[in-house]
Amino acid sequence: MGTAVDRFDDKARGLFDRIGTNDVYQGELLRHRPYTRFLHWMVALFFFLALFSGFGIYLPWLFRWFTPIFGGGALARSMHPWFGVGFCFFFGLQVLNWLEPMLWSKADTEWIRGLKNHVLKPEKLEPTETGFFNAGQKVQFWEITIGSVVFLITGIILWIGAGTFGRITVAVSYVLHDISALVMLFGIFIHMYLSTFGQPGTFHSMTRGSVAESWAWTFHPSWYKQVTGRDPRQAHEEARRQMETGRR
Ligand code: HEM
């Protein structure tokens, strides 16, 4: 299975490299290639289209003002399932693309164990073993993966309706569909905060594709070491000393 997926991903990455660009300037590292960025923003687009059309349909007394965006309530209702299918399709491709860096490791278990300390006494630098993605990102990724499967199954049941699946299955599907949406939405708020203001420099990785080396040794030291061969703590110490010298 691995090789067929790898071959598919390699082909897609190669194709998008020809269409997009990978500009990396001095002091930067390439983090996300055009294929990854394209999938990420298609996932985000369909997520918000499904979210806004969904809110307008299921809580009309509160979110009625969303439905004109889609041409009215009836159109929003008929387009919502297709937005959901688009979301699951692109996220499914992203799962194949990110399968390897999202696999759980021993370092991730340690990261989770240290989470309480991390939140209470935030250190500037992530633990040295933190790789391409940290354990928090991996938890969220797998939550979205499971959530997408729940969306797809319950969404199809709701789409086809009680005539085929029965009223109880449809009622249970409503509840699971909504719980999945709320859990994912809560996670996405945290994700949007961390990707922008929470960890400055991260957003760049999903627009131009690159990050500053200082970002890499701060948030993903083990990945920094893997791509540069340099020790992340030493690089940080040298940069700090250079800054102090420059200040005098
Ligand atoms: C519109 C607001 C969003 C912004 C600003 C944003 C930004 C980013 C950035 C900058 C990264 C790269 C992080 C890194 O390289 O470490 C990323 C990764 C990721 N994004 Fe988004 N994203 C948004 C919406 C979404 C949505 C709607 C989803 C899915 C429902 C999503 C799923 C992911 C996943 C799974 C990752 C990889 C793991 C992680 O960094 O958490 N993103 N995003």
Boltz pocket constraint, residues with backbone or C-beta under 6 A from the ligand:
constraints:
  - pocket:
      binder: B
      contacts: [[A, 31], [A, 40], [A, 43], [A, 44], [A, 45], [A, 47], [A, 48], [A, 132], [A, 133], [A, 136], [A, 137], [A, 138], [A, 140], [A, 141], [A, 144], [A, 188], [A, 191], [A, 192], [A, 195], [A, 196], [A, 202], [A, 203], [A, 204], [A, 205], [A, 206]]
      max_distance: 6.0
